[in-house]
Amino acid sequence: MKKVLLITAILINASVFAQVGPKIEFKDKDNTIDYGKVNKEDDNGVRSFEFTNTGDAPLIISNVQSTCGCTVPSKPTEPIAPGKTGKIEVKYNMNPGPIRKTITVETNAVNAEEGRVVLKIKGEVIAKPVENLLEKKTNSPMMQ
């Protein structure tokens, strides 16, 4: 009887972990993109989160939303077939200062709790220093 219970428990456990359906796996470590230190004038603020459907059914990205209006995400419009890749583009508005934003992705993925995956962007936007031409002129030999 103990053997039957043990075998039953193993089979139930195996069926729980052998999920069927679409699965989403992101390329970036910890689902985070680090902008690093970027100049507002030299960077358009667009980054891409690449992912793969590692499941056995089409993956549908139903919604993508950001924690604020300064970060605009865009999602694939078509389902992602098993084994295929897709991307979610994020455009940050490049306001000077630290970047710490979260994007929530809603999917039909069976390997994500309630189908939701959290993506993050981080970094710092710096503005180029403004060169004051008047200050340079005061140091000229003619001004002495």
C-alpha positions in Angstrom: 0.0 0.0 0.0 2.9 2.4 0.8 4.4 1.7 -2.6 1.1 2.6 -4.3 0.8 5.9 -2.4 4.4 6.7 -3.2 4.0 6.1 -6.9 0.8 8.1 -6.9 2.5 11.0 -5.2 5.4 10.9 -7.7 3.0 10.9 -10.7 0.9 13.7 -9.3 4.1 15.7 -8.6 5.4 15.1 -12.1 2.2 16.1 -13.8 2.1 19.4 -11.8 5.7 20.3 -12.9 5.2 19.2 -16.5 3.1 22.2 -17.5 1.7 22.3 -21.0 1.0 25.5 -22.8 2.9 28.7 -23.6 6.0 29.6 -21.6 7.8 32.9 -21.6 11.6 33.2 -21.0 13.3 36.6 -21.2 16.9 36.9 -22.4 17.9 39.7 -19.9 19.2 38.7 -16.5 16.6 39.3 -13.8 14.3 40.7 -16.6 16.2 44.0 -16.2 17.8 46.3 -18.7 20.5 48.7 -17.3 20.8 51.9 -19.4 23.9 52.7 -17.4 24.9 56.4 -17.5 23.5 57.9 -20.7 23.5 61.4 -22.2 20.0 62.8 -22.9 21.3 64.3 -26.2 23.0 61.1 -27.4 20.4 58.4 -26.6 16.8 58.0 -27.9 15.8 56.0 -24.8 14.6 52.9 -26.7 15.5 49.4 -25.4 14.1 45.9 -26.2 13.3 43.0 -24.0 13.7 39.9 -26.0 11.9 36.7 -25.1 11.3 33.2 -26.3 8.2 31.0 -26.2 9.6 27.8 -24.7 6.2 26.2 -24.4 4.2 24.1 -26.7 1.3 26.5 -27.5 1.1 30.1 -28.9 2.1 32.8 -26.5 -0.2 35.8 -26.3 0.9 39.1 -24.9 -2.4 40.7 -23.9 -1.2 43.8 -22.2 1.9 45.7 -21.3 1.9 48.7 -19.0 4.3 51.0 -17.2 4.3 52.5 -13.8 4.4 56.0 -15.3 3.8 58.0 -18.4 7.5 58.6 -18.9 8.0 55.0 -20.0 6.1 53.8 -23.1 6.1 50.0 -23.8 4.9 48.4 -27.0 4.0 44.7 -27.4 3.8 42.2 -30.2 0.4 42.2 -32.0 0.5 38.6 -33.1 0.8 35.4 -31.0 4.4 34.1 -30.6 4.6 30.5 -31.9 6.4 27.8 -29.8 10.2 28.1 -30.2 9.9 31.6 -31.7 11.2 34.9 -30.2 9.6 38.2 -29.8 10.3 41.6 -28.2 8.8 44.2 -26.1 10.1 47.7 -26.8 10.3 50.3 -24.1 10.9 54.0 -24.8 12.0 56.1 -21.8 11.6 59.9 -22.2 15.2 60.6 -21.0 14.4 63.1 -18.2 17.8 63.8 -16.4 18.1 61.8 -13.2 17.9 58.2 -12.1 15.9 55.6 -14.0 13.9 53.1 -11.9 10.8 52.0 -13.7 8.7 48.8 -13.8 6.8 47.4 -16.8 4.1 44.7 -16.2 3.5 42.2 -19.0 0.2 40.2 -19.0 0.3 36.9 -20.9 -1.2 33.5 -21.2 2.1 31.9 -20.1 1.8 29.0 -17.7 5.2 29.5 -16.1 4.4 33.0 -14.8 2.2 33.6 -11.8 -1.2 34.6 -13.1 0.5 35.1 -16.5 2.2 38.3 -15.3 5.9 39.1 -15.7 7.6 42.2 -14.3 10.3 43.9 -16.3 12.6 46.6 -15.0 14.7 49.4 -16.4 17.4 51.2 -14.5 20.2 53.6 -15.1 20.9 57.3 -15.0 20.3 60.1 -17.6 22.7 62.9 -17.5 22.6 66.2 -19.4 25.7 67.5 -21.1 27.1 70.5 -19.3 26.3 73.8 -20.9 29.4 75.6 -22.1 29.4 79.2 -21.1 31.2 81.1 -23.8 31.3 84.3 -21.7 33.4 82.7 -19.0 36.0 81.6 -21.6 36.2 85.2 -23.0 37.0 86.6 -19.5 40.2 84.6 -19.3 41.5 85.9 -22.6 44.7 88.1 -22.6 42.8 91.0 -24.0 40.5 91.2 -20.9 43.4 91.7 -18.5 
